[in-house]
Amino acid sequence: MDFHKVTSSQEAIDIEHKYGAHNYHPLPVVLKKGEGVHVWDVEGKKYYDFLSAYSAVNQGHCHPRILNAMYEQAKEISLTSRAFHNDKLGIFEKYASEYFDLDKLLPMNTGAEAVETAIKICRKWAYEKKGIEEKDAQIIVCDDNFHGRTTTIISFSNDEDARKNFGPYTPGFIKIPYNDADALEKAIKENKNIAGFLVEPIQGEAGVNTPDDDFMQKVRSICTKNNVLLMADEIQTGIARTGALLASCGHCTCQGHCERQSTYAKPDMLILGKAISGGAYPVSAVMADDEVMSVIKPGQHGSTFGGNPVAAMVAMEALQVVKDEKLAQNARRLGHKFREAMQEFIATTEIVDHVRGRGLLNAILINDSEDSSTAWDICMALKENGLLAKPTHGNIIRFAPPLVMDEEQLDECISIITSTIREFEEKLASR
């Protein structure tokens, strides 16, 4: 079938605007091709990708090994549903269990689905294993969290754009400040019905809000002491993005990927998505040891596409690429270089307040109010200069390139970022 082909970026934007729901506000660039750390628009202009599909393409765009795994499996069989076994799911479950040092995996498709799955497992565990009365379980979450946009998840969001006019909201959640282990301990002591603590080891959507180095270790200790499940949402921070296999876990048995061995905080439930497939296919998962995962019985949770053979093969290859290409180590080394360079630049400018992050998940805080357009305008200028990034929370710009980036490319990107901001600042001063 000969489908309509767009001839310009503006035509593509106009068609999308007319026929699509307006639930996103993208930067006005229309991407057609991607390879490694680069993407190209409809007109053929080349850009550095500094968002990586919100850290889904850690392994780089169109990684040939991952694509080959997808193609080869799709030629054999793409979907069986869970009404039958397939010959790839068990292999994937075994591979991931050994890779992440947890007993079992429950496969899903999207990050939000995985979070919803973890919430269900946590509640069921609370009633069947901890002895909390049915319907009384409470889960502690953090202010400024972002775990997805389903009805249950937005019920405990601070983001009014995500919440407003979508009620009534799902009960059963208690919010505490982020990076406050004392607040967690206090909330648990005040309520006998606490089943779990759902937390992002770094809050990506909140502007790469990076906690104290020992925060996850502290909350691990508190959860263990009080028989509360620690649920780590590593959908954006996991799979080598922060310079370790997992942002929450410096566990030295994690296939040699990790760096913070002194801050080991193995979660009771690990929530994965995005880069577990290298961005090639929707794959997500919840992982836990037998004592937790055993509460789920046939018919109590599932997904038609969850655990399909294409997803299994893509995920295994994507994880193996992370190991073989030492992407965690590369993210750690280049992330340190990026933050050092940005700190030097910040000392010479008034428009950027500070830089924060770990590995190649970083952000700069623009010295302006959240409701200003400054961060957006800077991102538009970066686009013109060949680098794509996106603001979050109004005055924060997140920088998260694919982890296959090399040092020469990073140097060029640092030059683009600093020169663009310098030019922007000079224009403001001349007005």
N, C-alpha and C positions, 0 to 999 in steps of 0.2 A: 504493500500500500504506500502510495506517495503522499506522505504527510506534508503539511505546510512547513516551509523552511524560512526562518527569519533571516533578514538580510542586514539588520542593524540592531544595535543594543536598544535603541529607543523603541523600535518596533516590538521587540521582545518584552520590554517593560510595559508598553501600552496594552499588549494582549493579556499579559498577566494581570494587569490592573483591572481590565474589563471583565475577565472570566474567573479570576481567582478571588478567594476570600482575602480580606485585607488584615490578616493576623500577624504580619511581620512588617518591619520597616527597614528593608535592606539598603545597603549602600548602593547607589545607582551604577552598578557595574554588572554586566551580563557575561558569565563565564561559560566557556565552551569546551575548554581542554585543560587538563592538568597533568603534570609530570614532576615527580619529586617535590621540590619546594616551590615550584612555579605553577601558575595558572595563566591562561590566556583568555581574553574576551572575544566577542564575536568579530570585532574588527582586527583581531590578531595582536593586540597590545599585550605584552608580557608583564606579569606582576610577581613579586614575592608574596606568598600567602602567609600572613602572620596571624591567622586565626585557626587554621587547620580544621575547619568544620567543627569548631568548639572542641578541639583535641581528638577528633575521630580519626584523622589521617596522620597520626604520629609517625607511621611508617612511610609517609610521603604519598603523593597522589599517584594512583595507578601503578602500585608496586607490582612488577611483573610476576613475582612468585605468588603473591596473593591472588592476582587476577587469574593466573594459570590454574590455581587450586579451584577457583570458582568455576571456570570454564570446563575443566575436566570432569568435575562432579556433576555439573548441570547437564552434561551430555549423557550421563548415565541415568540419573533420577534426581529430581529437584525437591520433591515433596512427597511424603508418605502419610503425613499427619501422625499423631501418636496413637492412632487406632491400631497401628502395626509397629513392629520394630524396624529400624533401618540399620545397615551395617556400619554406619559412621558415628552415630550418637554415643554409643558406649566408649568408643575409642577416644572421642573428644572429652567425655567426662573423666575418663582415666587420666588423660594427658593433663587436663586442667587441674585435677585434684592433686597430682604430683607437682605441678608447676607452682601452685599457690599454697600447697601444704594444708589443704582442707579436704575432708572426707568425701563430700558429695556436691554435685552441681545440679541446679534446676534451671533449664534453659528457657529464655524468653527472647523477645525481639528488640524492644526499645528500652531506654534507660528508665522512663517513667513506669513501664510495666514491671521492671525489675524492682524498683522501689516499692510499688504496690505489693509485689510478691513478698518482699521482705517484711512488710508491715503485717501481712496476713500470717506468715509463719511465726513472727514474734508473738502475735496475739494468741495463736493456737498453742504455742509453747507455754505461754503464761498460764493458760487455763489447764492444760494437760500435764505439765511438768512442774511448774512453780506453785500451782494451787490457788491462783487468783480466781475469784468468782467470775463466771462468764459475764461478759459485757462491762466489766469493771476495769479492764487493763488500760493503763496509760503509757504512752510513749513520749519520752522527752526529746525535744528538737531544739534547734538554736535559732535565735533571731537572725534575720537576713539570710536564711537558708534558701537554697534553690535545689529542689529534688524532682522537678517536673511540673506539669500543668494539668494533671488529672484532678477530678473533683476532690478526692481525699487529700491529695498533696497540697492543693491551693488552700485547703482549709487551715493549714498551719503556716501559710506564707505571710510575710510582711508586705509583699508587693501588691499594692492596691490595683494596679493594672491587671494582675493575674486573678485577684479575688473579687473585685467589685461586680455585683449583679450576677454572681455565679452561685450564691447560696441557695438553700440552707447548707451549712458547712458540716463536715463530718467531725463528731466529737472524739475525744480520747487522746488529746495531745497537750503537752505542757511545754511552753517556751522558756528558755533561759538565755542569758547572754552568751555569745560565742567566745571561745577562749577563756572560759571561766570554770575551772574544775571545781572550785569551792561551791559555785551555784549549782552544779550538778549534784554534788554530795548533799547539799541542803535540800534540794528538791526530792531526792530519793528518801532521805530521812523523814520528810514531812508527809510522805504518801506511801502506804504499804502496797499499793497496786501498780507500782512501776514495773513494766515488763522489759523495756528496752530504751536505749539511747541511740537515736539516728543522727549521724553527724558527717559532714564533709571535712576531711582532714585539712583541706584548704578550700575556702569558699570562692569558687571561680567566678560565678555570676555576680557575686557581691563585690567584685573588683579585685580578685586575687587576694582576699583577706587571709593573711598568713598568720597562724597562731604561734605561740611560744613553742620552742623546740621540744619541750617536754609535755606539751598539752595532751597529746594522744596517749603517752605513757601514763600520765596521771589518771585520765578517764578510764583507761584499761584497768588500772588498779582498783578504782572506785567501783566499776561495774562488776569486777570479779568478787570483791568483798561483799557486795550486796545482791549477788545473783541476778544481775540485770544484763540483758544481752547488748553487747556493743555492736552496732550496725554501721559499718563504714561505707558511705557512698563514695566510691572511687570511680564513678562513671567518667568524670572529667579529669581527675587527678591521677588515675591509675595507668598502668601499662607504660611505665618509664617516663612519663611526662615531667615529673618533678626531680629527676635524677636518681630515682629509685624505682624498683618495680611497682611498689605501692607507696603513696605518700604517708600512709599510716603505719608502715611496717618496715623497719630496718632489719628484718629477719634474714640472717645470713644464709639460710638454706634455700632462699628463693632464687635458685638457679644462678647465683652470683651476680644478680642485678643490683642489689641494694647497697646503700651507703651508710644509713644511720643505724648501725647495729646496736648502739647504746639506747636507742629509743624504740625498741621493739614493742609494738602494740597490736598483736595479732587480733583481729576482730572475731566475734562469734559468727557474724554474718558479713560477707564481703559482697558488695553490689558492684557489678561491672557492666560496661556497655561501651559505646563509641569505639575506641581504638582496639577493642578485643577483636574487631574484624578489619582493622586498618581502613575503615571507612568504605569498604567495598560492598557491604551487605549488612542489613540490620541484624545485629546479634547482641543479646544481653544475657546476664546470668546472675543468679544468687548462689553463693557458695557457703557451706556451713559444715560442721562436723556432724556425725551420725546422731548425737544426742539431741540436736536441734532439728535437723532435717527430717528425722524419723516421724515427726508429727503429721507430715503431709501423706495422705493416703489416696489411693485411686479415686478419681472423680472430684477431688477437693480443690484442684487448681490445674490450670493447663493453658495451652495455646495451640491453635492449628499449625502455625508455622514454627513455634518454639521447638528447637532441637531438630530441625530439618537437616538433611545430609549436606546440603550446600553450606549452610551456616556452620556446621561442625568442621568441615574441611577448611573453610575460609578462616575460622577462628584459630584453628591449630597452626595454620601456616603463618597467620599474622603474629601469633605469640612466638613462634620459632624465629621469625625475622627479627623480633626485638632482641632475642638472645644472641643470634648469630651475628647481627650487625652492631651489637653492644650499644644500643640506643640509649639506655639509661645512663651509661657512662658518658656518652656524647652530650646528652642533655645536661648532665651535671657540670661538665667542663665548659660548655658554651654558655650555659646560664650564668655561671660565675663571671665569665668574661663580659656578658651583656650587662649585668648589674654594675660591674666596676666601671664600664664605659659610660653608662647612664649616670652614675653618681658623679663622675668627673664633669659631665655635661651640666648636670643640675646645679653644680656649684657656680656655673657661669650664666645662669638664666633665672628669671623670676616667674616664668610661665609654668614650669614644672616643679611641683612641691617635693615629691620623692618617688623612688622606685621600690617595688617590693615583689617578692616571689621566691620560688625555688625551681631549680632546673630551668627548663624552657617554658615555664608558666609564670609570666611576669606582667606587671602593670605599672603604669605611671599615673600619678594623681595630678591632674591639671589644676593649677591655682586659680580656680573660678568656682562659682556656685554650681550645684547639681542641675539647676534648671537653665543654665547657660548653654549656648550652642558651640562653645569653644572647642570641646573635645571632638564633636562631630565635624566642625570646620577643619580641624587639624587632620582628621582621618580623610576628609575629602582632598586635602592638599597632599597627603601621603599617597592617595590613589593616583593623583596626577603624576606623582614622581615614581610610580611603579611599585608601591607596597600597599597591601590591603590589611587593614586592621579595623576594629569596630569599638565604639565607646560602650561602656556599661555603667549603669548608675549615673548617667549624665556627664560627670567630669572625670571619669577614669577610662583610660585606654588600655585594653588588654593586648599583650603580645605573646603569641603562642605559635611559633612556626613549626613545621614538621621536624621531627627529631633527626631526620637524615641530613639536615643542613650541615655544611662544613664551615671551617673557620673563615675561609676567604669570603664565602657568601654572607656569613654573619657580619664581617667587617663592612661589607658593602651596605648591608641593611642598617647597621648602626649609623653609617654616614648618611643614608637617606633620611632616617628618623631625625637625627640631630640637625642636619642642614634644613630640613623642612620646618622644624619647629623654630629654628633661628630665623628663617625667612618670614614665618608667620608672625613672630614676635616683632620683627623690624617693621612689618606692615602696620601692626597695631600701634606701634610707637609713632609712626609717621602720620597717623590720622589726626 
